[in-house]
Amino acid sequence: MIGKPKYNYDDKVEFDIDDKTVKGYVYIIDKYGIWEDNSDVYYDIMTFDETMLYKHIKEPNLRKLS
């Protein structure tokens, strides 16, 4: 929900992109959305294995890892 992120910094999460599942941790939280879409919370996710930052992942697209 906008302004109230479901995930916190360093939470381990996963999401699907281009027919693959990416696993990483929450690096940045845009709790009031982004310029293009301020309707939901967005996150930047740092991957575990690629050392890559995926930007602007919408909250409903994330799943928490245990």
WOGI-V294385 format. One record per residue. RES is the residue in one letter. PHI is phi in degrees with one decimal (999 if undefined). D_CENTER is the distance of its C-alpha to the mean C-alpha in whole Angstrom. Layout:
# WOGI-V294385
res;phi;d_center
RES;PHI;D_CENTER
RES;PHI;D_CENTER
This chain:
# WOGI-V294385
res;phi;d_center
M;999;14
I;-53.5;14
G;82.1;15
K;-132.7;14
P;-60.6;10
K;-76.8;10
Y;-111.0;8
N;-111.8;10
Y;-56.1;10
D;73.3;11
D;-62.9;10
K;-86.0;10
V;-137.3;7
E;-142.1;8
F;-156.1;8
D;-102.5;11
I;-152.9;12
D;49.4;16
D;61.3;17
K;-139.4;15
T;-99.3;13
V;-107.8;10
K;-117.2;10
G;-171.5;9
Y;-135.9;8
V;-68.2;6
Y;-106.6;8
I;-138.0;8
I;-118.1;8
D;-102.9;9
K;-72.0;11
Y;-112.6;13
G;86.3;12
I;-124.3;13
W;-54.6;16
E;-74.2;16
D;-155.8;15
N;-105.4;15
S;-92.6;15
D;-156.2;12
V;-76.7;9
Y;-122.0;6
Y;-132.7;4
D;-107.0;5
I;-114.8;5
M;-92.4;9
T;-78.3;10
F;-79.9;13
D;-100.2;16
E;-99.8;16
T;48.6;15
M;-128.2;13
L;-104.3;10
Y;-95.1;8
K;-98.7;7
H;58.5;7
I;-93.5;4
K;-70.7;6
E;-50.2;6
P;-62.6;9
N;-83.8;8
L;-96.5;6
R;-130.0;9
K;-76.5;10
L;-91.3;12
S;-89.7;16
